[in-house]
Amino acid sequence: MKKIITAAFILLASFAFGQEQEICPGTVPSGWVIINTRSCAGCCGYTGTIINKLIIKRIDNLPVGTTLEICPQATPVGWVVIDTRSCAGCCGYSGTIINKPVIKRIDNLPSGTVIMMCPGPVPEGWVTVDTQSCAGCCGYSGTIINKVVIKKL
């Protein structure tokens, strides 16, 4: 019985917090990000052509502190890039190695919270308190960079 309740809870949580959809190429709705693509032939009205359908994930209902890999795109408001992960052929870049941003939801974190992020704009309400050297991180393979340590005011 305990296993059934646990399985039901996991299933419910995946619907509540893990909504994913496959859509035709176009504008991604607000509160969603592209997490991958899937090639399909003749779909979305492109007869005789192979296209990449977008696999999108709803992020506006994910808990604060959640981390997620996304395809290269603008970082959503309330999220920061904390690292990248290299992948071959993903996100519609067939035959190419790309760096998928790993993002973290930081909106509504309590005052005094400290996190480390990749170089980039510091979000409003946060300040830089330090930097830390990192070799090969944040998509800078073979290079030492400084990750930014930020603190919520």
C-alpha positions as CSV (number, residue, x, y, z in Angstrom):
1,M,0.0,0.0,0.0
2,K,2.9,2.3,0.9
3,K,4.4,1.8,-2.6
4,I,1.1,2.6,-4.3
5,I,0.7,5.8,-2.4
6,T,4.3,6.8,-3.2
7,A,3.8,6.0,-6.9
8,A,0.6,8.1,-6.9
9,F,2.4,11.0,-5.3
10,I,5.2,10.8,-7.8
11,L,2.8,10.7,-10.7
12,L,0.8,13.7,-9.2
13,A,4.0,15.6,-8.7
14,S,5.1,15.0,-12.3
15,F,1.9,16.6,-13.5
16,A,2.0,19.5,-11.1
17,F,5.7,20.3,-11.4
18,G,7.0,18.6,-14.5
19,Q,4.7,19.6,-17.3
20,E,6.3,19.0,-20.7
21,Q,4.8,19.5,-24.1
22,E,5.9,18.9,-27.7
23,I,5.0,21.8,-30.0
24,C,5.5,22.9,-33.5
25,P,8.3,25.5,-34.1
26,G,7.3,29.0,-33.2
27,T,6.9,31.2,-30.1
28,V,7.4,29.5,-26.8
29,P,4.7,30.6,-24.3
30,S,5.6,32.7,-21.3
31,G,6.6,30.6,-18.3
32,W,8.0,27.8,-20.5
33,V,11.5,27.0,-21.8
34,I,12.9,24.7,-24.6
35,I,14.6,21.6,-23.1
36,N,15.1,19.7,-26.3
37,T,13.8,19.0,-29.8
38,R,12.6,15.9,-31.7
39,S,12.9,15.5,-35.4
40,C,9.8,14.5,-37.3
41,A,9.0,14.2,-41.0
42,G,5.9,15.8,-42.5
43,C,4.6,17.2,-39.2
44,C,3.4,20.7,-38.4
45,G,2.3,21.2,-42.0
46,Y,5.8,20.7,-43.5
47,T,5.0,18.0,-45.9
48,G,8.1,16.2,-47.2
49,T,10.4,18.0,-44.8
50,I,12.1,17.0,-41.6
51,I,11.7,19.6,-38.9
52,N,12.5,19.9,-35.2
53,K,9.5,20.0,-32.9
54,L,10.2,21.8,-29.7
55,I,10.0,20.0,-26.4
56,I,9.1,22.6,-23.8
57,K,8.8,22.5,-20.0
58,R,6.7,24.7,-17.8
59,I,8.9,26.5,-15.3
60,D,6.7,29.1,-13.6
61,N,5.3,26.5,-11.2
62,L,8.6,24.9,-10.3
63,P,9.8,25.3,-6.7
64,V,12.5,27.9,-5.8
65,G,15.9,26.4,-5.9
66,T,15.1,24.0,-8.7
67,T,17.9,23.4,-11.3
68,L,17.1,22.5,-14.9
69,E,19.1,22.0,-18.2
70,I,17.7,24.0,-21.1
71,C,18.6,24.5,-24.7
72,P,20.5,27.7,-25.5
73,Q,18.0,30.6,-25.2
74,A,17.5,33.7,-23.1
75,T,17.7,33.0,-19.4
76,P,14.2,33.3,-17.9
77,V,13.6,36.1,-15.4
78,G,14.1,34.8,-11.9
79,W,16.7,32.2,-13.0
80,V,20.5,32.3,-13.3
81,V,22.9,30.1,-15.2
82,I,25.0,28.1,-12.7
83,D,26.9,25.9,-15.2
84,T,26.6,24.2,-18.6
85,R,26.6,20.6,-19.8
86,S,28.0,19.6,-23.2
87,C,25.8,17.4,-25.4
88,A,26.2,16.2,-28.9
89,G,23.3,16.6,-31.4
90,C,20.8,17.8,-28.8
91,C,18.4,20.8,-29.1
92,G,18.3,20.4,-32.9
93,Y,22.0,21.0,-33.4
94,S,22.7,17.7,-35.3
95,G,26.3,16.8,-35.6
96,T,27.4,19.6,-33.2
97,I,28.4,19.7,-29.6
98,I,26.6,22.5,-27.7
99,N,26.6,23.7,-24.2
100,K,23.2,23.4,-22.5
101,P,22.8,26.0,-19.8
102,V,22.0,24.7,-16.3
103,I,19.7,27.2,-14.7
104,K,18.6,27.7,-11.1
105,R,15.4,29.4,-9.9
106,I,16.3,32.1,-7.5
107,D,13.3,34.4,-7.3
108,N,11.8,34.4,-3.8
109,L,14.9,33.0,-2.1
110,P,15.3,34.5,1.4
111,S,17.6,37.5,2.1
112,G,21.1,36.4,2.8
113,T,21.1,33.5,0.4
114,V,24.4,33.0,-1.4
115,I,24.8,31.2,-4.7
116,M,27.5,30.9,-7.4
117,M,26.6,31.6,-11.0
118,C,28.3,31.8,-14.3
119,P,29.6,35.2,-15.5
120,G,26.7,37.3,-16.6
121,P,24.4,40.1,-15.4
122,V,23.7,39.9,-11.6
123,P,19.9,39.8,-11.1
124,E,18.1,42.7,-9.5
125,G,18.1,42.5,-5.7
126,W,21.4,40.5,-5.7
127,V,25.0,41.8,-5.2
128,T,28.4,40.3,-6.1
129,V,30.2,39.3,-2.9
130,D,33.1,37.3,-4.4
131,T,34.4,35.3,-7.3
132,Q,35.8,31.8,-7.5
133,S,38.1,30.4,-10.2
134,C,36.8,27.5,-12.1
135,A,38.5,25.5,-14.9
136,G,36.4,24.5,-17.9
137,C,33.1,25.4,-16.3
138,C,30.2,27.4,-17.7
139,G,31.0,26.4,-21.3
140,Y,34.6,27.7,-21.2
141,S,36.4,24.4,-22.0
142,G,40.1,24.6,-21.5
143,T,39.9,28.0,-19.8
144,I,40.0,29.2,-16.2
145,I,37.1,31.6,-15.5
146,N,35.7,33.3,-12.5
147,K,32.3,32.2,-11.4
148,V,30.4,35.0,-9.6
149,V,29.3,34.6,-6.0
150,I,26.1,36.6,-5.4
151,K,24.0,37.3,-2.3
152,K,20.4,38.2,-2.0
153,L,19.8,41.6,-0.3
